[in-house]
Amino acid sequence: MTQFVNAKEDLVKEAIDGLLACSGGALTRLDGYPHIKVVYRSDWSRDRVALISGGGSGHEPAHAGFVGPGMLTAAVCGEVFASPSVEAVLAGILAVTGEAGCLLIVKNYTGDRLNFGLAAERARALGRKVEMVVVDDDIALPDLPQPRGVAGTLFVHKIAGAMADAGKQLEDVAAAARRIIKNVASIGTSLDTCTVPGSPKENRIPTGKAELGLGIHGEPGVEQVDFSGAAEAMDLVLTKLRDHAPDGPCVALVNNLGSTTPLEMSVLCHRLAQAGIASHVIGPALMMTSLDMHGFSVSVLPTTQEDLDALAEPVPMAAWPGMQALVDVPVTALPDGLTPIEPIPSANAQTRNTIAQVADVLIAAESTLNELDAKSGDGDTGSTLATAARALKDRLDAMPLADLTQLFPALGNELSQTMGGSSGVILAIYFNAAGDACAGGAPVQKALAEGLKRVSDVGGAQVGDRTMIDALAPALEALSDGIDASATAARKGADNTAHIHRAKAGRAAYVPSENLKGHNDPGAEAVAMVFEGLAKAMKG
């Protein structure tokens, strides 16, 4: 996999310097490259307890992204997925620890425990007051004698950070950290492994599967399960966590493991909110990642009011998303004049069958049209049409099927609500204009032609511009000769678009002509498929 990386051996150093360069002077590093990579607060005066965490890189924004007032004082960074050395940790301790002492917050991995632990011993020998806590929040492997430390570590950073910032003593800060560690639980799931720079990607998780409980270094999880959607994936995670979230205030930290899109994360949070497992949420956000892993983790912490206050305390670091109460989705009524007028239902078997056949054609063509649209757009034409078609089939009982003067505008209103992008608007204009013409006494063929004229007038597209009009215009013109003639004309018009290398309207107008050669316009192809489907159904 190609990545935005220069030399592998310079990756972490360059990333740290990039972070510091964009910090506005808030962060400083020790002059110890390449072996000592310590990031700390530029404003630190050693007058309070210092909080130091760190470990291997590749979990950004952890740990350096959480260095700042109210959280970490310093982060000690190793190479990707590799613990920093004893000397690096000791350098960090000596750089920021004053008379109040420091707390080392370590994730439960052998290398981190050994290097941070020995550095703590050496610092104590030099007269520094040092406490160390080890986070072991991962519940994926319940029989493991030493569970891993994962995203629940961030609860410790934030609550202990708020206490240290308030001037609490080291013993109190360490005791609170140990209490949090005892109560926090985390587990994650992913659709893919991560890509370690300079190493081949391990394709361990097959398509159609998700792995539950894999580690933040890409370690195999407890099991691979069938993946059937976001809701089931979140349910599986919450089932494992529910015993760790008793009644009462509970905070869920929803962590993006690296490459899960914000849209996906919000869908996952929708399911989390429905589950009622937590009263508050932190995220969703990139917090404790695993490079580019396509997954998420959830950490839960039953909290006291003091914990909630500490978690809610604002901090200036952009990486910390803050905490919010989970609420029922607020919904208000549409403004006056926007609530759609429900049509008066009426029955007509032939009209119903025709609409259902058109819908079935579009649903069946979803993948084909998406692949075609990927050549000239963003690959969603098939999904857009299929979604609207499914919604329309569900609404047939509410449609005025026996009265075309009502049916055409009802179709337009329905499609404008269920079909995204420009397609819904275009078809709403088309059917409303057809309805106006029909109400004025025009026969069906003329009414449909009037709809097409209105679309051309509003949208500006004409035959030859490489849009759906290239298939729809000849199909309507041939309709008087029968549906077979319309289907033939629509297919010819759609196929002609493959030879139009310069689109003059629609999204394809923004695509280089080389991308369009030999590919039918997806809108025109959809029109041709509809007419061909109708012709076939009428023969049957």
C-alpha positions as CSV (number, residue, x, y, z in Angstrom):
1,M,0.0,0.0,0.0
2,T,1.3,3.4,-1.0
3,Q,1.6,5.8,2.0
4,F,2.6,9.5,2.5
5,V,5.9,8.5,4.0
6,N,9.4,9.5,3.1
7,A,12.1,7.2,4.6
8,K,10.7,4.7,7.1
9,E,13.5,5.5,9.6
10,D,12.5,9.2,9.6
11,L,8.8,8.7,9.9
12,V,8.3,9.2,13.6
13,K,10.8,12.1,13.8
14,E,9.2,13.9,10.9
15,A,5.7,13.3,12.3
16,I,6.7,14.7,15.7
17,D,8.3,17.8,14.2
18,G,5.2,18.3,12.1
19,L,3.0,18.2,15.2
20,L,5.3,20.6,17.0
21,A,5.4,23.0,14.0
22,C,1.6,23.2,14.0
23,S,1.2,23.5,17.7
24,G,1.6,27.3,17.8
25,G,4.5,26.9,20.3
26,A,2.5,24.9,22.8
27,L,4.7,21.9,22.5
28,T,8.5,21.4,22.8
29,R,10.7,18.3,22.3
30,L,14.0,17.3,23.8
31,D,17.1,17.5,21.6
32,G,17.7,13.8,21.6
33,Y,16.9,12.5,18.1
34,P,16.9,9.8,16.9
35,H,16.8,7.7,20.1
36,I,15.1,10.1,22.5
37,K,11.8,11.4,21.3
38,V,10.1,13.3,24.1
39,V,7.3,15.9,23.6
40,Y,6.3,18.1,26.5
41,R,4.4,21.3,27.4
42,S,6.3,24.5,26.6
43,D,4.6,26.3,29.5
44,W,5.4,23.6,32.1
45,S,6.9,25.1,35.3
46,R,7.3,21.8,37.4
47,D,5.1,23.2,40.2
48,R,2.5,20.4,40.1
49,V,2.5,16.6,39.6
50,A,3.7,15.7,36.1
51,L,1.9,13.1,34.0
52,I,4.0,11.1,31.5
53,S,2.7,8.5,29.1
54,G,3.8,7.1,25.8
55,G,4.8,4.0,24.0
56,G,5.1,3.0,20.4
57,S,4.0,5.4,17.7
58,G,1.3,4.5,15.3
59,H,-1.6,5.3,17.8
60,E,-1.9,9.0,16.9
61,P,-3.1,11.3,18.3
62,A,-2.1,9.3,21.3
63,H,0.2,10.1,23.0
64,A,1.7,13.4,21.9
65,G,-1.6,14.8,20.8
66,F,-2.8,14.8,24.4
67,V,0.1,16.7,25.8
68,G,-1.2,20.0,27.3
69,P,-3.0,21.6,30.2
70,G,-5.4,19.2,31.9
71,M,-3.9,16.1,30.5
72,L,-0.3,14.9,29.8
73,T,2.8,16.8,30.7
74,A,5.0,14.8,28.4
75,A,4.8,11.9,25.9
76,V,7.7,9.6,25.3
77,C,7.5,8.2,21.7
78,G,9.0,5.0,20.4
79,E,9.2,3.9,16.8
80,V,6.0,2.5,15.2
81,F,4.6,-0.2,17.6
82,A,7.9,-0.2,19.6
83,S,8.4,0.8,23.2
84,P,10.7,3.8,23.8
85,S,14.0,3.0,25.5
86,V,14.8,3.3,29.2
87,E,17.0,6.4,28.4
88,A,14.1,8.1,26.5
89,V,11.7,7.5,29.4
90,L,14.2,8.7,31.9
91,A,14.9,11.8,29.9
92,G,11.2,12.6,29.9
93,I,11.0,12.1,33.7
94,L,14.0,14.3,34.4
95,A,12.8,17.0,32.0
96,V,9.4,17.6,33.6
97,T,9.5,16.3,37.2
98,G,9.7,18.8,40.1
99,E,9.2,18.4,43.8
100,A,5.6,17.4,43.4
101,G,6.7,14.2,41.5
102,C,5.4,12.5,38.4
103,L,3.0,9.7,37.5
104,L,3.9,7.3,34.7
105,I,0.8,6.0,32.9
106,V,1.8,2.8,31.1
107,K,-0.2,0.5,28.8
108,N,0.2,-3.2,29.7
109,Y,2.7,-4.4,27.2
110,T,5.9,-6.1,28.2
111,G,8.2,-3.6,26.5
112,D,6.5,-0.6,28.0
113,R,6.3,-2.1,31.5
114,L,10.0,-2.9,31.5
115,N,11.3,0.3,30.0
116,F,9.1,2.6,32.0
117,G,9.5,0.6,35.1
118,L,13.3,0.6,35.0
119,A,13.3,4.3,34.1
120,A,11.2,4.9,37.2
121,E,13.7,3.0,39.4
122,R,16.6,5.0,38.0
123,A,14.7,8.3,38.5
124,R,14.0,7.4,42.1
125,A,17.7,6.7,42.6
126,L,18.3,10.2,41.3
127,G,16.0,11.6,43.9
128,R,12.8,12.0,41.8
129,K,9.4,11.1,43.3
130,V,7.8,8.7,40.8
131,E,4.7,6.6,40.8
132,M,3.7,4.2,38.0
133,V,0.3,2.8,37.0
134,V,-0.4,0.1,34.4
135,V,-3.6,0.2,32.3
136,D,-5.0,-3.2,31.4
137,D,-8.5,-2.4,30.2
138,D,-8.9,-4.8,27.2
139,I,-11.5,-7.5,28.0
140,A,-11.2,-9.2,24.6
141,L,-9.2,-12.1,26.0
142,P,-10.8,-12.8,29.5
143,D,-8.4,-15.6,30.4
144,L,-5.3,-13.5,29.8
145,P,-3.4,-13.1,33.0
146,Q,-2.2,-9.6,31.9
147,P,-4.8,-7.9,29.7
148,R,-3.6,-5.3,27.2
149,G,-3.9,-1.6,27.7
150,V,-5.9,0.1,25.0
151,A,-8.1,3.2,24.6
152,G,-9.4,3.1,28.2
153,T,-6.0,4.6,29.0
154,L,-7.4,8.0,27.9
155,F,-9.8,8.0,30.8
156,V,-6.7,7.9,33.1
157,H,-5.0,10.6,31.1
158,K,-8.0,12.9,31.5
159,I,-9.1,12.3,35.1
160,A,-5.6,12.2,36.5
161,G,-4.7,15.2,34.3
162,A,-7.5,17.2,35.8
163,M,-6.5,16.3,39.3
164,A,-2.8,17.2,38.7
165,D,-3.8,20.4,37.1
166,A,-5.9,21.3,40.1
167,G,-2.8,20.8,42.3
168,K,-3.6,17.4,43.9
169,Q,-0.8,15.4,45.6
170,L,0.9,12.6,43.7
171,E,-0.5,10.0,46.1
172,D,-4.0,11.1,45.4
173,V,-3.6,11.3,41.7
174,A,-2.0,7.8,41.6
175,A,-4.9,6.4,43.7
176,A,-7.5,7.9,41.4
177,A,-5.7,6.5,38.4
178,R,-5.6,3.0,39.9
179,R,-9.4,3.2,40.7
180,I,-10.1,4.2,37.1
181,I,-8.0,1.4,35.8
182,K,-9.9,-1.1,38.0
183,N,-13.2,0.0,36.6
184,V,-12.6,0.7,32.9
185,A,-13.2,-1.9,30.2
186,S,-12.6,-1.8,26.5
187,I,-13.0,-3.9,23.4
188,G,-12.7,-3.2,19.7
189,T,-13.6,-4.8,16.3
190,S,-12.3,-4.2,12.8
191,L,-13.0,-5.1,9.2
192,D,-9.3,-5.1,8.3
193,T,-5.8,-5.2,9.8
194,C,-3.4,-2.2,9.8
195,T,-0.6,-1.4,7.4
196,V,2.8,-1.0,9.1
197,P,5.0,1.3,7.1
198,G,7.7,-0.6,5.2
199,S,6.0,-4.0,5.8
200,P,3.6,-6.0,3.7
201,K,0.0,-5.8,4.8
202,E,-1.3,-8.9,6.6
203,N,-4.7,-9.7,4.9
204,R,-5.9,-11.8,7.8
205,I,-9.6,-10.8,7.8
206,P,-11.6,-12.1,4.8
207,T,-14.2,-10.0,3.1
208,G,-17.5,-10.4,4.8
209,K,-15.9,-11.0,8.2
210,A,-15.0,-8.8,11.2
211,E,-12.5,-9.6,13.9
212,L,-13.5,-9.0,17.5
213,G,-11.0,-8.0,20.1
214,L,-7.9,-7.5,18.0
215,G,-5.1,-5.4,19.6
216,I,-4.0,-1.9,18.7
217,H,-0.8,-3.3,17.2
218,G,-2.8,-5.5,14.9
219,E,-2.6,-8.6,17.1
220,P,-5.2,-11.2,16.3
221,G,-8.5,-10.9,18.1
222,V,-10.5,-13.5,20.0
223,E,-12.6,-14.5,17.0
224,Q,-13.7,-13.7,13.4
225,V,-17.4,-13.2,13.0
226,D,-19.7,-12.7,10.0
227,F,-20.2,-9.0,9.3
228,S,-23.7,-8.0,8.5
229,G,-23.7,-4.3,9.3
230,A,-22.9,-1.5,11.8
231,A,-25.7,-2.3,14.2
232,E,-24.7,-5.9,14.7
233,A,-21.0,-5.0,15.1
234,M,-21.8,-2.4,17.8
235,D,-24.2,-4.8,19.5
236,L,-21.5,-7.5,19.7
237,V,-19.1,-5.1,21.3
238,L,-21.7,-3.8,23.8
239,T,-22.7,-7.3,24.8
240,K,-19.1,-7.9,25.9
241,L,-19.1,-4.6,27.8
242,R,-22.5,-4.6,29.4
243,D,-21.4,-6.3,32.6
244,H,-18.8,-3.6,33.1
245,A,-21.4,-0.8,32.8
246,P,-23.8,-1.2,35.8
247,D,-26.7,1.2,36.4
248,G,-25.8,4.8,37.1
249,P,-23.6,7.3,35.4
250,C,-21.4,5.6,32.8
251,V,-19.2,7.2,30.1
252,A,-18.6,5.4,26.7
253,L,-15.4,6.4,24.8
254,V,-16.0,5.7,21.1
255,N,-12.6,5.4,19.4
256,N,-11.8,5.3,15.7
257,L,-9.0,2.8,15.2
258,G,-7.7,4.7,12.2
259,S,-9.5,4.7,8.9
260,T,-13.2,4.3,9.7
261,T,-15.0,7.3,8.1
262,P,-16.8,9.9,10.2
263,L,-20.1,8.8,8.5
264,E,-19.5,5.2,9.7
265,M,-18.6,6.3,13.2
266,S,-21.8,8.3,13.5
267,V,-23.9,5.3,12.4
268,L,-22.1,3.3,15.1
269,C,-22.9,5.9,17.7
270,H,-26.5,5.9,16.7
271,R,-26.6,2.2,17.7
272,L,-24.7,3.0,20.9
273,A,-27.2,5.6,21.9
274,Q,-30.1,3.2,21.3
275,A,-28.5,0.6,23.5
276,G,-28.7,2.7,26.6
277,I,-25.5,1.4,28.0
278,A,-24.0,4.9,28.8
279,S,-25.2,8.2,30.0
280,H,-22.4,10.2,28.5
281,V,-20.1,9.8,25.4
282,I,-16.6,10.9,24.5
283,G,-16.2,10.9,20.7
284,P,-16.5,9.4,18.2
285,A,-13.0,10.5,17.3
286,L,-9.5,9.3,16.5
287,M,-7.9,8.9,19.9
288,M,-6.0,5.7,20.3
289,T,-5.6,4.4,16.7
290,S,-3.8,1.5,15.1
291,L,-2.4,3.3,12.0
292,D,-5.0,2.8,9.3
293,M,-7.1,0.0,10.9
294,H,-10.7,0.0,9.6
295,G,-12.3,-0.5,13.0
296,F,-13.5,1.0,16.2
297,S,-13.4,0.4,19.9
298,V,-15.6,1.2,22.8
299,S,-14.4,1.8,26.4
300,V,-16.8,2.1,29.3
301,L,-16.3,3.7,32.7
302,P,-18.8,3.8,35.5
303,T,-18.3,7.2,37.0
304,T,-18.7,9.3,40.1
305,Q,-19.8,13.0,39.9
306,E,-16.1,13.9,40.5
307,D,-15.1,11.8,37.5
308,L,-17.7,13.4,35.3
309,D,-16.6,16.8,36.3
310,A,-13.0,15.9,35.5
311,L,-13.9,14.4,32.1
312,A,-16.0,17.5,31.3
313,E,-13.2,19.9,32.2
314,P,-12.2,21.6,28.9
315,V,-8.7,21.3,27.5
316,P,-7.1,23.1,24.6
317,M,-5.8,20.1,22.7
318,A,-7.6,19.6,19.4
319,A,-7.3,15.9,19.6
320,W,-9.5,15.6,22.7
321,P,-13.2,15.6,21.6
322,G,-14.7,16.4,24.9
323,M,-17.6,14.7,26.7
324,Q,-21.3,15.1,26.0
325,A,-24.5,13.7,27.6
326,L,-26.3,11.1,25.4
327,V,-29.7,12.5,24.6
328,D,-32.8,11.5,22.7
329,V,-32.6,12.7,19.1
330,P,-34.2,16.2,19.1
331,V,-36.8,16.5,16.3
332,T,-39.0,19.5,15.4
333,A,-41.8,19.8,13.0
334,L,-41.2,21.0,9.4
335,P,-41.9,24.7,8.9
336,D,-45.4,25.6,7.6
337,G,-45.7,25.0,3.9
338,L,-43.1,22.3,3.7
339,T,-45.1,19.4,5.1
340,P,-46.0,17.3,2.1
341,I,-49.7,17.0,1.3
342,E,-50.7,13.4,1.4
343,P,-52.5,12.3,-1.8
344,I,-55.8,10.5,-1.7
345,P,-55.1,6.8,-2.5
346,S,-56.8,5.1,-5.4
347,A,-56.3,1.8,-7.1
348,N,-55.4,0.9,-10.6
349,A,-53.8,-2.5,-11.1
350,Q,-52.1,-1.8,-14.4
351,T,-50.5,1.5,-13.2
352,R,-49.4,-0.2,-10.0
353,N,-47.8,-3.1,-11.9
354,T,-46.0,-0.6,-14.3
355,I,-44.5,1.4,-11.4
356,A,-43.5,-1.8,-9.6
357,Q,-41.8,-3.2,-12.7
358,V,-39.9,0.1,-13.1
359,A,-38.8,-0.1,-9.5
360,D,-37.7,-3.7,-9.8
361,V,-35.6,-2.9,-12.8
362,L,-33.8,-0.1,-11.0
363,I,-33.3,-2.3,-7.8
364,A,-31.8,-5.1,-9.9
365,A,-29.5,-2.7,-11.7
366,E,-28.0,-1.1,-8.6
367,S,-24.5,-2.6,-8.9
368,T,-24.3,-2.2,-12.7
369,L,-25.2,1.4,-12.5
370,N,-22.8,2.1,-9.6
371,E,-20.0,0.6,-11.6
372,L,-20.9,2.7,-14.6
373,D,-21.2,5.8,-12.5
374,A,-17.7,5.2,-11.0
375,K,-16.3,6.1,-14.5
376,S,-17.9,9.6,-14.5
377,G,-19.0,10.3,-10.9
378,D,-18.8,9.0,-7.4
379,G,-20.3,5.6,-8.1
380,D,-23.7,6.1,-6.4
381,T,-26.2,6.4,-9.2
382,G,-27.4,2.8,-8.8
383,S,-27.7,3.1,-5.1
384,T,-29.6,6.4,-5.4
385,L,-32.1,5.0,-7.8
386,A,-32.5,1.7,-6.0
387,T,-33.1,3.4,-2.7
388,A,-35.8,5.6,-4.2
389,A,-37.3,2.6,-6.0
390,R,-37.6,0.6,-2.8
391,A,-39.2,3.5,-1.0
392,L,-41.7,4.0,-3.9
393,K,-42.7,0.4,-3.8
394,D,-43.4,0.7,-0.1
395,R,-45.6,3.7,-0.8
396,L,-47.8,2.3,-3.6
397,D,-50.8,1.7,-1.4
398,A,-50.8,5.4,-0.5
399,M,-50.6,6.6,-4.2
400,P,-53.5,8.0,-6.3
401,L,-53.0,5.3,-9.0
402,A,-56.3,5.8,-10.7
403,D,-55.8,9.6,-11.4
404,L,-52.7,10.6,-13.4
405,T,-53.3,14.3,-12.7
406,Q,-52.7,13.5,-9.0
407,L,-50.2,10.6,-9.5
408,F,-47.6,12.5,-11.5
409,P,-47.1,15.2,-8.8
410,A,-47.3,12.6,-6.1
411,L,-44.5,10.7,-7.8
412,G,-42.5,13.9,-8.0
413,N,-42.9,14.7,-4.3
414,E,-42.0,11.2,-3.3
415,L,-38.9,11.1,-5.4
416,S,-37.7,14.5,-4.3
417,Q,-37.7,13.2,-0.7
418,T,-36.2,9.7,-1.2
419,M,-33.7,10.3,-4.1
420,G,-30.6,12.2,-3.2
421,G,-28.4,14.5,-5.3
422,S,-29.7,16.2,-8.4
423,S,-31.7,13.1,-9.6
424,G,-34.5,13.6,-7.1
425,V,-34.8,17.3,-8.1
426,I,-34.8,16.5,-11.8
427,L,-37.5,13.9,-11.5
428,A,-39.6,16.1,-9.2
429,I,-39.5,18.8,-11.9
430,Y,-40.3,16.2,-14.6
431,F,-43.3,14.6,-12.9
432,N,-44.8,17.9,-11.6
433,A,-44.6,19.3,-15.1
434,A,-46.2,16.2,-16.5
435,G,-48.9,16.4,-13.9
436,D,-49.6,20.1,-14.9
437,A,-49.9,19.1,-18.6
438,C,-52.1,16.1,-17.8
439,A,-54.4,18.3,-15.7
440,G,-54.7,20.6,-18.7
441,G,-56.0,17.8,-20.8
442,A,-52.8,16.6,-22.5
443,P,-52.6,12.9,-23.3
444,V,-50.0,10.8,-21.5
445,Q,-47.4,11.0,-24.2
446,K,-47.6,14.7,-24.6
447,A,-47.7,15.2,-20.8
448,L,-44.4,13.2,-20.5
449,A,-42.9,15.2,-23.3
450,E,-43.9,18.5,-21.5
451,G,-42.1,17.1,-18.4
452,L,-38.9,16.6,-20.4
453,K,-39.1,20.1,-21.9
454,R,-39.4,21.6,-18.4
455,V,-36.3,19.6,-17.2
456,S,-34.3,20.8,-20.2
457,D,-35.4,24.4,-19.6
458,V,-34.5,24.3,-15.9
459,G,-31.4,22.2,-16.1
460,G,-30.1,23.3,-19.4
461,A,-29.3,19.8,-20.8
462,Q,-30.2,18.8,-24.4
463,V,-29.8,15.7,-26.5
464,G,-26.1,15.3,-27.1
465,D,-24.9,16.6,-23.7
466,R,-24.4,13.1,-22.3
467,T,-27.2,12.9,-19.8
468,M,-30.3,10.8,-19.3
469,I,-32.0,13.1,-21.8
470,D,-30.0,11.3,-24.6
471,A,-32.1,8.2,-23.9
472,L,-35.3,9.7,-22.6
473,A,-36.0,12.1,-25.5
474,P,-35.9,9.5,-28.3
475,A,-37.8,7.0,-26.1
476,L,-40.7,9.4,-25.6
477,E,-40.6,10.5,-29.3
478,A,-41.0,6.8,-30.3
479,L,-43.7,6.0,-27.7
480,S,-46.5,6.4,-30.2
481,D,-45.1,3.4,-32.1
482,G,-45.3,1.3,-29.0
483,I,-43.1,0.3,-26.0
484,D,-40.8,-1.9,-28.1
485,A,-40.0,1.1,-30.3
486,S,-39.4,3.3,-27.3
487,A,-37.1,0.7,-25.8
488,T,-35.1,0.4,-29.0
489,A,-34.8,4.2,-29.2
490,A,-33.7,4.5,-25.6
491,R,-31.1,1.8,-26.0
492,K,-29.7,3.5,-29.1
493,G,-29.6,6.9,-27.3
494,A,-27.9,5.4,-24.2
495,D,-25.3,3.6,-26.3
496,N,-24.5,6.8,-28.2
497,T,-23.4,8.5,-25.0
498,A,-20.4,6.2,-24.9
499,H,-19.1,8.0,-28.0
500,I,-19.8,11.5,-26.5
501,H,-16.4,12.2,-24.9
502,R,-17.2,15.7,-23.7
503,A,-20.2,16.1,-21.4
504,K,-21.9,19.5,-21.4
505,A,-24.1,19.0,-18.4
506,G,-24.4,16.9,-15.2
507,R,-21.5,15.7,-13.0
508,A,-19.7,14.1,-16.0
509,A,-19.1,17.7,-17.3
510,Y,-16.4,17.9,-14.5
511,V,-14.7,14.7,-15.5
512,P,-11.8,14.4,-18.0
513,S,-13.0,13.2,-21.4
514,E,-10.5,10.2,-21.2
515,N,-12.5,8.8,-18.3
516,L,-15.8,8.8,-20.3
517,K,-14.7,7.1,-23.5
518,G,-16.5,3.8,-24.1
519,H,-18.8,4.1,-21.1
520,N,-22.5,4.9,-21.3
521,D,-23.8,7.7,-19.2
522,P,-25.4,6.0,-16.1
523,G,-28.5,8.2,-16.2
524,A,-29.1,7.3,-19.9
525,E,-28.4,3.7,-19.2
526,A,-30.9,3.7,-16.4
527,V,-33.6,5.1,-18.7
528,A,-32.8,2.5,-21.4
529,M,-33.0,-0.3,-18.8
530,V,-36.4,0.9,-17.6
531,F,-37.9,1.0,-21.1
532,E,-36.3,-2.4,-21.9
533,G,-37.7,-3.9,-18.7
534,L,-41.2,-2.5,-19.5
535,A,-41.1,-3.9,-23.0
536,K,-40.1,-7.3,-21.7
537,A,-42.8,-7.3,-19.0
538,M,-45.5,-6.4,-21.4
539,K,-44.5,-9.2,-23.7
540,G,-44.7,-11.6,-20.8
